[in-house]
C-alpha cells in the first residue's frame, strides 16, 4: 500500500512539473495569456491600473495580461531616455513631442505602428475613415510612431468661462456698497451677465476691501483667480478683452497668417493692466504658481469672488454652486468683446509608444487596438462601469454616465478612477454608443451661448501640422527657449512691484527676434502646406 501511495505521489509531482513547464513556456500564467510590462505616468492619487476593472476586462477579452508599472510625472520628466528603461514593452502617456517621436522612430527604438495594422483592425478602420487623423499622426518619414487620443466635443478651442459670485454682488447691493458707477440690479444677476472690464474691476475692488464671506476678516477673500498658463481656466480671455486674440501659447492664426500675440502693443497694455490688478490684490498671486488640483481644492469653500474655468460644479462644493453665474466676455471701453482660440487639439499624438525591444509587437498592439472600441474608450476616459462611472444597464444601446458621485466631485472621481490615454470618442460614438456626460453637454451649451459668438474676427487655432525633419530640428532649437523666455518676462511683469515698461517689452522682443521669426516662418510654411492639402482633398 505504501508503495502505491509513493507511486501516485511521484506521478502527481511529474504531472505538476509538466504543467508548470507549459505555463512558463506560454508566458507565465495558468490561462496561457501573453504577458507584457507597460510603463505609465501616474500620480499616487490615481488608483492602481492593475486593479482597475477596465483592465481586468481587457485581459479577459484579449487573453493578454499587462503588468502596469509607474513613474510619477516628476520622475518621468527627469528621465532623459525613457525608452531605455529595461524590462518594459511600451510607454503609456509618453507625451513625446513630434521631434522625439520621429527621432526615436527613425533610430528604430520605437515601433512604426503603421507596419502592424493587420493586427489592429479598429485602428486601421479609423485611419481609413478619417484621413485627417492619419495625416495628423504621421512623422516626416510618413510613419506613425504613436497611438493617439481622440476626444471630439468641440470644447478645447474655448477653455475658459468667467464665473462671478452673485451672492457677494447681492451683498454689495443690499449693503449699499456697490460702486456708484456700476448700475446693477439683483434681477440682472443671471448667467450671461453683461459687464465692461472697468465695471468688473470695480466690483473686484469691493471684494478685496470688504468682508464678503462674513467671517470677520477682509484678507481671505480671493477676488479673481485662475491657473496661469494652464490648458484650461487660464487668463487668456482677460487679456483678449484688450483686443488681442490671446491663448496660452501666445500664437494663433489670424486670417490664415500665423501670428504671435506678444508682438501686439495691445498685448503689452493688457500685461501692464494685469500688473495693476495684481498689485491691488484683485488677482490672487497663487494664480501664477498653483496647479489644477490646488485651484480646485481652494475653490470648494466659496471664497472665490470670480474665476475662469469650464464649469462651476468642478470648482465648488455642492452648496456653493448656485452662488455663481456666468459673465459674458468682458467688454472694452468701446463695447467690444473678444475671446481668442486655443491650439489644444482633439487629436493628440504621443499617447502610447511600443518599444522595438518588445518581443511580441503584434500581440501588444492587438491589445491596445481594443482601446479604440466605444465601450472601452468610454471606460478608459471616465472610469469603469463597476467603479460607478456609468449606469450598469445601457439605454438604447448606449452607455449612460452616472453623474452622482456623492460628495466627490466629478473631476476628483474621474482623476482617481480613469486611466485616460488612448481613446476614440467622436461624434459618431456620442450619437450611437456613449451618452455624453451632462456636464460636458452643459459646457457645449454654455460655450455656444456665452463664449463662441465673441471669437476674435478671422482667428482660428493652429491645426495639427506636419513638419519636415529639418523643420522639426530647427523648431527644437528655438521653441523651448522662446517659450521659457516669454513666460519668464510675462510672469515677472505681471507680479512685479512696478508697472512693466514698453522698453522692457521691446527688449524682450528684440532679444528673442531670431527665434520669433524662425518659429513663425516654419509654422507658416507648414500651415500653407496644410491649406493646400485641404484644398486638394476638397477638390477631389
Secondary structure, DSSP 4 states (H G I P E B T S, - for coil): -HHHHHHHHHHHHHHHHHHHHHHHHTTSSTT--EEEEEEEE--TTSPPGGG-HHHHHHHHHHSEEEEEEEE-HHHHHT-TTGGG-TT-SEEET----HHHHHHHHHTTSB--GGGGGGG-HHHHHHHHH-HHHHHHHB-TTS-B-SEEEEE-SS-TT---EEEEEHHHHHHHHHTT-S-TT----GGG-STTB--BHHHHHHHHHHHHHS-TTSSS-SSS-BSBB--TT-SSS-SHHHHHTTT----TTSEEEETTEEEEGGGSHHHHHHHHHHHHHHHTTSB-GGGGT--HHHHHHHHTTS-BSEEEES-HHHHS-GGGGGGEEEEPSPB-TTS---B------SEEEEEEEEBTT-S-HHHHHHHHHGGGSHHHHHHHHH--TTTTSB-SS-BTTBB-B----TTS-HHHHHHHH---SS-EE-HHHHHHTBPPPHHHHHHHHHHHHHTGGGBPTTEE--------HHHHHHHHHHHHHHHHHHHHHHHHHHHSSSPPPHHHHHHHHHHTHHHHHHHHHHHHHHHHHHHHHHHHHHT-
